[in-house]
Amino acid sequence: MASEEFMKCLQYAAQKHSTQRRKDPQSTPYVNHVINVSTILAVEAGITDEGVLMAALLHDVVEDTDATFGDVEKLFGTEVSTLVRAVTDDKSLEKEERKRLQIENASKTPRKGKLIKLADKLDNLRDLQVHTPQGWTEERREEYFVWAKQVVDNMRGTNAVLEAKLDEIFRDRNLL
């Protein structure tokens, strides 16, 4: 059964992402993505650590909304805030630099952060298998698969279940 703290976290993520949409043809609510990431961890990877599951719900909240790390820490504690910080890109940097740093820093990310990153990549790649995001070329879509594999390769040994599911996708794209 979900704890009161987890439900407050879910509600906070839903509030913060309430006006955002994914770039798929249906413009699905963005909050579906963060819920998917947490669900992948709990259901598919068997993760029961509530701090990890809560940080998964909040993994984009500082990067993509007006929330701050201070807000996350005040509401959900140091452990969750530290995990969110570990998986948050610095939006002041150019996109290509952020992508480069994700590859470079993936191996240095704490294990719990790697779990979130793996589940995040898995959800994003599952979406990309089905849809090319609005405004993306087919080439950009293919480049994302290649880049995601580079990030994942630097987190190998974190979770065999998630890595096997990601490898299925990479195999389908002839990247393995």
C-alpha positions, 0 to 999 in steps of 0.5 A: 500500500502506498504511504501518505508521503508517496501520495503527497509526492505523486500529487505534487508531481501532478500539480507541477507538471499539470500544464505540460504535454509530451511531444507525441501526436496525442500530446499526452499529459507529461505527468504520465511520463514521471508516473511511468518511470516510477511504475517501471521501477516498482513493477518491472524492476521490483524496486521497493525503496520508497525514496527511489520511487518518489525521486522517480516521480520528481525526476524532472520537477526541478528541470522542467518546472518552477520547483527548486531543490530546496522545495523538494528537500523541504517537502520530501527530505534530503534523500529524495532531494539528493536523488533528484539532484543526481538525475537533473540536468543543468538547463543553463547549459546548451542541449548538446553539452547536457547530452554529453555530460549525461554520457560522461557522468552516468557512471558516476551517478549513485546507484539509486540515481542510475535506477531512475535514469535507466527507467527514464530512458526505458520509458522514453525509448518505448515512446520513441519506438511508437512515435516520432515526437512533434518537430523531430526528424526521423534522423533525430529520433534515431540519434536519440536511440544511439545517444541513449545507448551510450548513457545506458552503457555507462550504467551497466551492472545497475539492474539486470531487468531494466538493462535487459529490457533496454537491450531488447530495444537496442537490439531491435534498432540494430545497436547491439 
